[in-house]
Amino acid sequence: MIKKEKSSIFNWLIIVAALGYFVDIYDLVLFNVVKKESLEYIQQLKGIDIDVKNTGIFLFNCQMVGMLIGGILWGVWGDKKGRISVLFGSILLYSLANIINAFTFDISSYAVVRVIAGIGLAGELGAGITLVSETMDKEKRGYGTMIIVTFGALGAVLAALVGAKGQMLVGLIASLTGYTFQNWQVVYLIGGFIGLLLLLLRVGTFESGMFKDMKTHGVKKGDFLSLFRNKESRSKYLYCIMIGLPTWFMIGVPVALSQEVFAEELGINGISNGTAVMFAYLGLSIGDLASGLLSQVLRSRKLVVYLYLLLSLILLFVYVFLLKGISVEAYYSICFLIGFCAGYWAIFVSIAAEQFGTNIRSTVTNTVPNFVRGAVLPITMSFTALGGYTGNMTSTLIVGLVCLALATFATYKVKETFAKDLNYFETL
C-alpha cells in the first residue's frame, strides 16, 4: 500500500514537471513566432519606423541574457532554499511577464519584459530534472527525465499552432468580452494563463529527500564559483555544456534560419520558419523519447549520445550537399529528422544532473542547459561571420562540425552515470 502511494506521488511529480517544461518551451519559442507581428503592430501604433529584423534579434538576445542570469540565480536558489521553490517561482515569473508582454507597446518596455521572462524561463527544466533525479529509483530515473523532456518539447508545437491559428481565438475572445485583441497578444496571454493554471496544480508537490537530508549535514550549498576553483570540477562542468552544443546548433541555424537564409540557398519557395520549427520540435520530442528508452535498454547515457551525434553528422552532410531544389514538404521532413537527431536533450540534462553532488546539483542542472541555449548566440554569430567568406552552406558545415567535435570529445571525457547513486556531497 505504501509502495503504491509512493509510486503515485512520483507519477504526479513527473506529470507536474513535464507540464511545466511544456509551458516553458511554449514560452521560449513563442517570441520567435510572434516577434514580426508584434513589432509591426507597435510600429503602426506609434507611427515610427522599426527595423523589424534587427529589433527582433535584439529582443531575442534580451531574452537569452535573462536566461543566462536566471540559470545562475535559480540554480543557486534551488541548492540553498529547495527545488520546489524554484518550480513555483520560475513559472510565476515568466507567466506574469508574458501576460504583461501582451500589453507592452514600446521597444524599451518590450526588452525589459523579455529579460524578466528569460529569467523565469531559466528555472523550470533544471528544477524539474533535479527533483525527479533525486526522487526516483536510480535504475529508473531515466524514464522520468525522458517523459519530462519528450512532453515538454511539444510546447513548441502548440506555440506554432496558436501563432498560426490565433485569429480564431481572437474572434472568440471578442465575442465574449467585446474587446478585440491582436493575434500576438493572444499568443502571449495563453502562455501566461496556462502557466498560472499549472501553478495551482503544483500545490501538494513535495521536496527532494536528498535536499532535506542535506540540511542536517551543514554542508556548503549552491556556490556557483566553486565549479571553477579546481581543474576537475571546471573541466567536468564545461564538458557537460559542450555535450549539448549540437542540439542548439541544429535548431538555431538550419531550422531557425530556414526562411531567411536556407530557402534561397536551396532554391525552395514557401518555407515558413514557424512550420520548420514545429516539425523540428516534433522530431525532438520523438527523438527524446527514443533516446530515453534506448538509454534504459543499453544502461548507458554515453552510448546513446554517441549514436545521436553520429546521426547528426550524417544529416548535416545531407543538409549541406543533397537538398538543392527539394519540395517544401520534403524540407519539412528534413526538419523533423534534424529535430530527431538533436533529441538527446533528456540524456544531456541527465548527464549534467548526475555528474555532481546534491549540494551543487541544482546549480549545475539549471545553468548547463541555459548556457547551452545561450551558446546559440556565438554559434549564429560564427555562422554569419564565416558565411561572409565561405558562403552559408560551407559555414553551416564548418560550424556544425566544430559543435559535433566538441560534443564528441566532451562525451568521451565525462564518466558514465547510469544508475549512479546521487546521494552524496561535493567539497566546495
N, C-alpha and C positions, 0 to 999 in steps of 0.2 A: 504493500500500500504506500509506504514511504517512498519507495523507489519510483512508483508510478507518479506520485505527486511531484517528486523532484524532476522527473522527465518532462512533465507538463510545464513546470517553471522554466526549464531550459528551452523548450519549444517556444514558449511565449517570448522569451528573451531574444531568440533568433528572429522571430517574426517582427518584433518591435525594431530591432536593429536593421533588418532588411528593409522595412518600410521607411526608416529614417534615411538610409542610403539612397533609396528610390527617390525621395523628395530632394535629397542632396544633389543627385545627378540631374534631376529635372531643373533645379535652380542653377546648377553650374552651367548647363547648356542653354537655358532659355535666353540669356542675354544675346548670344550669337544668333538666336532665332529671330529676335525682335529688334536688334540694335538699329538696323536700317530704317525700319518703320517708325520707331520711336524718335530717332534723330530727325527724320524728315518732318514729323509732326511738330517737334519743337521748333524747327526752322520755320515752318509755316506759321505757327502760333506767334512766335516772337518777331517774325519778319526780318530775320537775319540770315546771313549765309553761313552754312556749316559745312566743313569738309567732312562729309559723312564717313568716308573710308578711314581717314587718319584719326578722326574723333572716336570712331568705333574702336580702333586699335588702342587709343589712349585709355578709354574706359575699361576695355578688357584688361589692360595692364594694371589699372587701378584695382580691379577685382583680384588679379593674381598677387599683387602686393599685399592685399588684405589677407589672402590665403597663406602667404608665407609668414606674415605676422601671427595670424590665428593659429597656424600649426604649432608654433612655439608656445604661444600663450595657453592654448587648450591642452597641449601635451604636458606642460609643467603643472597646470592646474589639475589635470587628471591624476598625476602622481602624488600631488600634495593633498588634494581635497577629495579625490574619488572619481571613478569613471562615470558614475550615474549623473553627477552634477554637470559633466561635460555634455552628456547626451541631452539633458534638459536645456542647458544654457545655449548651446550652439544652435539648436533648431529654433529656439525662441528668437535669437538674434537675427538669423537670416530670414525667418518668416516675417518678422516685423519690417525688416529692411526692404523686402520685396513688396510688401503692401505699400510702404511709403514710396517706393520707386514708381508705383503706378500713378502717383500724383506729383512727380518730380518733373518740372518743366524748364529747367535751365541746366547747362552743362556742368557748372561748378557743383551744384547740389547732386546731380547725377553721379559725378565722380566720387563724392563723399559717401553716397549711399552704396555704390558698388564696392568701395573699400570695406564698409561695415558688413555688407553681405558676404564678401570674401572671408572676412574674419570668422563669421558664423559658419560658413560652409566648411571651414578647415577642420572642425572638430568632430564631425559626425562619423566618418569612416573609422578613424583611429580609435575613438572611444568604443564603438561597437565591436570592432575586431579584438581590441584588448580585453573587453569584458567577456566576450564569448570564448576567447582563447584561454582565459584564466578560469572559466567556469565549467566548460565541458571536459569530458574524459579525454586524456591526451591522445588516445588512439583514434578518436572520432572528431576532434575539434575541426579537422579539415572540412568536414561536412557543413559545420556551422558557418565558417567563413565563406565556403562555396555558395551557400544559399544567400547569404547577405549580398555578395558582390554580383551574383547572377541575377537576382531580382532587382537589385539597385540599378544595374546598367539599363534596365528597361525604362527608367525615368527619362532618359534622353529621347526615347521613342515617343513617350507621352508629350514631352516638350515640343517635338517636331510636329506631332499631330495637332496639338492645341494651337500652335503657332499658325498652322495651315488652315485649320477649321474654326478659328476663334470667332469669326463673324457670326456663326450660328449661335454661339453663346452670347455675343453682343446683343443680338436680337431678342434672345430670351430675357436677358437682364433688363433690357429697355422696356419690355412688355410688363415686367414685374415692378420695376422701380420708377419708370418714366425718365430715367437718365441713360443717355447713350454713351457708353464707354468706347474708347478706341480698342482695336484688336490687341495691340501691345499691352494696354492697361489690363485687359482681362487675363492675359498670359501671366503677368506678374501677380495679379490678385489670386489666381488659382493656386500658384505656388505658395503664396503666403498663407492662405487659409487652410490648405492641405497640411502645411507644417504645423499650424496651431491645433488642428484636429488631432494630428499624430501626438502632439504634446500631451493631450488628455489621455490617450491610450497608454502612455508611458507610466502613468500613475500605478504604482504597485510593483514596478521592476526593482530588482534587488542588487546590492553592491557585490563586487567580486570578493570572494572569501580570502583570496590571496592578498588583496589590498587591505582588508580589515585585519588580517593576521599581521601585516607589516607594522601596524600601529603599536603592537606590543613589543617590537624589537628595537624601536628607536633608531632606525637606520636613516641616513640622509636620502632625501627623495627629490626627484624632478630637477636635478641640476643639469641643465642643458649643456653648459660649457664643459662639464666633466667628460662629455663624449669626445672632446678634442684634446684632453690633457695627457693621454698616453697613446702610443702608436697603435696598440692593438684595438682599443675602442674606436679610435679615429678611423682606422682602416676599415674595420667591420661596418661602421656606420656609413662610410662613403660607398662601400661595396653594395650595401642594401639599396642606396639611391640609384646606383649605376644599373642595377638589375632591371629597374622599371623604365629606363630611358626609351627603349624601343616602342613601348606601348604608346607613349605620348608623341613620339616621332610619327608613328603610323597614323595616329588620329589627328595630330596637329599640322602635318604637312600634306600627304597625299589626299586625305579625306577633307580636312577643313578648308583647303585651298582649291578644292575641285572646281568650283565655278569661276573663281578669279584667275587661276593660273593654268590648271591642267586641262580644262575644256578646250582651250585654244591650242595648247601644246599637242594634245592628242587628236585634235580635229573632230571633237564631239560637240554637237549642238544640243542645248536644252537641259544641261546638268544643273541641278539645284543643290546648293550646299546643305540645306535643311534635309533634303531627302537622302543625300550621301551620308550625312551624319546619322540619320535614323537607321539606315541599313548597316552602317558600321557598328552601331551600338547593339543592334540585334545580333550581329555576329559576335560582338564582345560578350554579350550575355551567354550565348550558347558556348562560346569558347571557354568562358569561366566555369560553366557547368561541366564541360568535358575535362578541363584541366583539373578541377577539384576531384572529380570521380577517379581520374587516372592516377592522381597523386595517392589516393587511398588504396587503389589496387596495387600500385607499384611500391607503396610505402616509402615514397621519396618525393621531396619537393624539387630537388635539383635536376633529376632526370626529366621531369615534366618541363621545367624551364628550358633545358637544352633542346628538347623536342620543339617547343614553340618558337624558339629563336631560329632553329633550322627552317621551320615552315615560313617564318617571317622573311628570312634571307631569300628563299626561293620565290616568294611572292613579290619581294622588292625587285628582283630581276625581271619577273613577268610584267610588273607595272611599268618599269622604265623602258623595256625593249619590245613588248609584244601587244600593246593596247592601241596602237595607232589606228584610228578610224573605226573603232568598235561602236556598237549601238549604245544608247543611253541605258537601256535595260541591262546590257552586259556589263557596263561600267558599274552600275549599282550592285551587281552580283560580285564584282571585284571588291567593292567597298565592304560588302558583307564578309568576304573572305579575309580582308585586311583586319576587320574587327575580330574575327575568329582567331587569327594568328596573334593578335595582341591580347587575347583573352586569358592571359595568365596573371591577371591583376590580383585575384584572390590568393594565388600561390605567392606572389611577390610580397603582398602585405603580410601574409602569414610568416614568411621567412623573416621579415623585419621584426615582427612581434616576438618571434621565438629565439632571436639572437641575443636578447638582453634580459636582465633580471627584472623582478617585479617593481623595484623602486625607481626604474628609469624606463620601463616598458611603454607606458602611455606617451611619454615624451618622444620616444623613438617612433612609435606606431602612428602618431599624429604628424610628426614633422617629415618623415621619409616620403609618404605619398604626396604631401603638399610641395615638398621640394622637387619631386619629380614633375608634378603639374607645373610648377614654376619654371622648370627647365625647358618648357615649350618656348619660352621667350628666347634664350640663347640658341635653341635649335632652329627656330624660324628665322632669327636674325642671321645665323650662319648660312642657312639655306638661301636667303635673299642676297647676302653679300657674295657668296660663292657663285650664285646664279648669274650675277653680272659679268662674270669672267668665263664661266663654263657653259652657261645655259641652264635652264631649270631642271631638265631631266638628268643631266650629269650631276648637278648639285644635289638632287634628290638621292641619287645613288651613293654619292660620297658621304653625305651626312648620315644617311641610313646605315651604311657600312660601319661608320665610326660608332654610332649608337649600339649596333649589334655586337661589335667587337668588344666594347666596354662592358656590355651586359654579360657576354660570354666569359670574359676574364673574371668579372666580379662573382659570377655563379660558381666558377671553379674555386675561388678563394674562400667563400663562406662555407661554414660547416653545415652538414645535413642536419635538419631539425625535426624531422618527422617523429612524432611520439616522444619528443624531448620533454622532460619534467621541467615545468616553468616556475615551480615554487622555490625560487632562490633569489638572492640579492646581489647587486653589483657593489663593489667597493668604490665609492665616489670620492 
